[in-house]
Amino acid sequence: MELMHRNGRSIVWTGAVFEGDKFDYQYGDAPFINHKPLGEDDPAKITHAYAVGRVKDQDWPIIEVMTAEKIERHRKRINRVGTKHYSFENWEAYSRKVPLLQVVKYLPKSVELATILALDAVADQGHKQG
């Protein structure tokens, strides 16, 4: 499953990598992600999650790849509600969201994207205070 957002200037998508998938990536001056899903879809078997952003007329994509362990560390750092945190019921969606938020920081902002980022910040603040 892939999440994609497109506006006139950029496109962004995310993916979750499961045990057994063919997956390779590289940072640096020629960044890429190659991901071939092979059928697994159990959220407990996610090994990595990634986001890719492409800006119109730019040569290289903006990519972020995170291991499941790094995403879990992120959750531990921001989670203030314990097992009531939505990520315990929606691990794949949460796994995709964390690298996505890193990528969108570097993309031109559409009104929709700015709204999403603002709502996410408010939600995280609510979790911290709750």
MARLO-795168 format. One record per residue (C-alpha): x, y, z; chain. Coordinates in Angstrom, 1 decimal. Layout:
<nodes>
NODE        x        y        z   mol
NODE        X        Y        Z     A
...
</nodes>
This chain:
<nodes>
NODE        x        y        z   mol
NODE      0.0      0.0      0.0     A
NODE      1.3      3.4     -0.9     A
NODE      0.2      6.9      0.2     A
NODE      0.6      9.6     -2.3     A
NODE      0.0     13.3     -2.3     A
NODE      0.4     15.5     -5.3     A
NODE      0.1     19.2     -5.9     A
NODE      1.4     21.3     -8.8     A
NODE      4.9     21.5     -7.5     A
NODE      5.6     18.2     -5.7     A
NODE      4.7     14.6     -5.1     A
NODE      5.2     12.6     -2.0     A
NODE      4.7      8.9     -1.2     A
NODE      5.3      6.5      1.6     A
NODE      5.9      2.8      2.0     A
NODE      6.3      0.2      4.7     A
NODE      8.8     -2.6      4.2     A
NODE      7.9     -6.0      5.6     A
NODE     10.1     -9.0      6.3     A
NODE     10.9    -10.8      3.1     A
NODE     10.4     -7.7      0.8     A
NODE     13.2     -6.8     -1.6     A
NODE     14.5     -3.4     -0.4     A
NODE     17.5     -1.3     -1.1     A
NODE     18.2      2.4     -0.6     A
NODE     21.0      4.9     -0.8     A
NODE     21.6      8.4      0.5     A
NODE     24.2     10.8     -0.9     A
NODE     24.5     12.5     -4.3     A
NODE     22.3      9.9     -6.1     A
NODE     19.6      8.9     -3.5     A
NODE     17.2      6.1     -4.4     A
NODE     14.8      3.6     -2.9     A
NODE     14.0      0.3     -4.6     A
NODE     11.2     -1.6     -2.9     A
NODE      9.5     -4.7     -4.2     A
NODE      6.8     -6.0     -1.8     A
NODE      6.5     -9.8     -1.7     A
NODE      3.1    -10.2     -0.1     A
NODE      3.6     -9.9      3.7     A
NODE      1.3     -7.4      5.3     A
NODE      1.4     -8.1      9.1     A
NODE      2.3     -4.8     10.8     A
NODE      4.4     -6.7     13.4     A
NODE      6.7     -7.7     10.5     A
NODE      7.6     -4.1      9.4     A
NODE     11.3     -3.7      9.2     A
NODE     11.5     -0.2      7.7     A
NODE      9.3      2.7      6.6     A
NODE     10.1      5.4      4.1     A
NODE      8.9      8.5      2.5     A
NODE     10.0     10.0     -0.9     A
NODE      9.3     13.5     -2.0     A
NODE      9.9     14.9     -5.5     A
NODE      9.9     18.5     -6.4     A
NODE      9.0     19.5     -9.9     A
NODE     12.1     20.3    -12.0     A
NODE     14.5     18.9     -9.4     A
NODE     17.0     16.2    -10.3     A
NODE     17.0     14.3     -7.0     A
NODE     14.3     13.1     -4.6     A
NODE     14.2     13.8     -0.9     A
NODE     14.1     10.5      0.9     A
NODE     13.9      9.4      4.5     A
NODE     14.2      5.7      5.5     A
NODE     13.8      4.6      9.1     A
NODE     14.1      1.2     10.8     A
NODE     11.2     -0.1     12.9     A
NODE     13.4      0.3     15.9     A
NODE     14.0      4.0     15.2     A
NODE     10.3      4.6     14.7     A
NODE      9.6      2.8     18.1     A
NODE     12.2      5.1     19.8     A
NODE     10.4      8.1     18.3     A
NODE      7.1      6.8     19.7     A
NODE      8.6      6.4     23.1     A
NODE      9.9      9.9     23.0     A
NODE      6.6     11.6     22.1     A
NODE      4.0      9.2     23.5     A
NODE      2.4     10.6     26.7     A
NODE     -0.7      8.3     26.8     A
NODE      0.8      4.9     26.9     A
NODE     -0.9      2.1     25.1     A
NODE     -3.8      4.4     24.2     A
NODE     -1.6      6.1     21.6     A
NODE     -3.1      5.5     18.2     A
NODE      0.1      3.8     16.9     A
NODE     -0.6      0.7     19.0     A
NODE     -3.7      0.1     16.8     A
NODE     -2.3      1.6     13.6     A
NODE      1.4      0.7     13.5     A
NODE      1.8      0.7      9.7     A
NODE      0.2      4.2      9.4     A
NODE      2.3      5.5     12.3     A
NODE      5.4      4.0     10.8     A
NODE      4.8      5.7      7.5     A
NODE      3.9      9.0      9.1     A
NODE      7.2      9.5     11.0     A
NODE      9.5      9.5      7.9     A
NODE      6.8     11.4      5.9     A
NODE      6.9     14.3      8.4     A
NODE     10.7     14.5      7.9     A
NODE     10.4     14.7      4.1     A
NODE      7.6     17.3      4.0     A
NODE      9.8     19.7      5.9     A
NODE     11.9     20.1      2.7     A
NODE      9.0     20.3      0.2     A
NODE      7.2     23.5     -1.0     A
NODE      4.1     23.8      1.1     A
NODE      0.6     23.6     -0.3     A
NODE     -2.3     24.8      1.8     A
NODE     -3.4     21.2      2.3     A
NODE      0.0     20.1      3.4     A
NODE      0.4     23.1      5.8     A
NODE     -2.9     22.2      7.4     A
NODE     -2.0     18.6      7.8     A
NODE      1.3     19.6      9.5     A
NODE     -0.4     22.0     11.8     A
NODE     -3.1     19.5     12.8     A
NODE     -0.4     16.9     13.5     A
NODE      1.5     19.3     15.7     A
NODE     -1.7     20.1     17.7     A
NODE     -2.4     16.4     18.1     A
NODE      1.1     15.7     19.4     A
NODE      0.7     18.6     21.8     A
NODE     -2.5     17.1     23.1     A
NODE     -0.8     13.8     23.6     A
NODE      2.0     15.5     25.6     A
NODE     -0.5     17.3     27.8     A
NODE     -3.0     14.5     28.2     A
</nodes>
